[in-house]
């Protein structure tokens, strides 16, 4: 009962990520409560060994951000209830992982359909809102993200849907299944283009590499041909995006305006100011940072020195970069924690991509693309700006971790024997 309840709840997360601002947090708290109850019952009844070692390295990934917050708070004498709740949401995904590792693989594999629904729903919301309200209307619909984060997630779900074709047919209608998935991919690309978001396209080379890593049992010659075809497709895509996207052409003007100080408050110029300010904050307290809640206060001090403009101070309270946010807020400890959050699961998925089991291999491709995509998007946008985004990342990662874990087959067999 515990396993089935938590699994079916968590499988809803990708579909809810872009459509509901409360869906992800509600699922996290409910599934976390179920997992903690299951742990308590198992501790009393001793149905099976706790086997906490199977949670490595995700225990480090999900608990390290919380530990960094406590260290910085103790050293700097700061406290933020919202930051505590945000980082506790990462930690709460850990008992959920313990429970999901006991779920049958055939259940966890259904996450592909939730991801596809997320891609379709996100695409429709993005296209319709852009037509009716423009980029400024995105925070008022669906998951309440800005246009950049919304487009990033939409394209990411589309890329994962494309990779999920590697699972093979899952229904009695394989052609319809493939057509619907390809439609979701096409819609996600169209929606991202309509959003005029530039950073989302960073996902394409990552998608190409992850796809090539999954080519098992191919002859070397065929792999080379496929790699060349992917490279040609990426070059053609980059040329088309640069040629036909007006916002891409604005980058040159933004850089020139920033360099000559004629207009520092462009989209790109504001980011450069925020990034420079974050580095200066890190230099002020390199080990534990200045604390995320002090970012705006530090910006005001930098404005008096002429380093940032009034527009930056009034309109922004974060650096538009998760890496620099961790570096300025929590110092080197924070940078290590955010890198672990992205790269440690990616390393696990990278190893599992070499599996001969098709489900494990394709599931690992989905996980690798998800982690690396988030990492790339975090270079130009705060993907963890608000607490709503934390359940989406943490629960999707632990779901794919459980799907690709060798423990899944053993747990499923054990469950069936009962």
HELIX and SHEET records of a PDB file:
HELIX    1   1 UNK A    2  UNK A   10  1                                   9    
HELIX    2   2 UNK A   13  UNK A   17  1                                   5    
HELIX    3   3 UNK A   23  UNK A   45  1                                  23    
HELIX    4   4 UNK A   52  UNK A   55  5                                   4    
HELIX    5   5 UNK A   58  UNK A   76  1                                  19    
HELIX    6   6 UNK A   81  UNK A  100  1                                  20    
HELIX    7   7 UNK A  105  UNK A  108  1                                   4    
HELIX    8   8 UNK A  111  UNK A  132  1                                  22    
HELIX    9   9 UNK A  135  UNK A  140  5                                   6    
HELIX   10  10 UNK A  147  UNK A  163  1                                  17    
HELIX   11  11 UNK A  164  UNK A  167  5                                   4    
HELIX   12  12 UNK A  174  UNK A  195  1                                  22    
HELIX   13  13 UNK A  199  UNK A  202  5                                   4    
HELIX   14  14 UNK A  203  UNK A  213  1                                  11    
HELIX   15  15 UNK A  220  UNK A  244  1                                  25    
HELIX   16  16 UNK A  246  UNK A  260  1                                  15    
HELIX   17  17 UNK A  267  UNK A  284  1                                  18    
HELIX   18  18 UNK A  292  UNK A  294  5                                   3    
HELIX   19  19 UNK A  295  UNK A  304  1                                  10    
HELIX   20  20 UNK A  310  UNK A  315  1                                   6    
HELIX   21  21 UNK A  322  UNK A  352  1                                  31    
HELIX   22  22 UNK A  358  UNK A  377  1                                  20    
HELIX   23  23 UNK A  388  UNK A  404  1                                  17    
HELIX   24  24 UNK A  407  UNK A  417  1                                  11    
END                                                                             
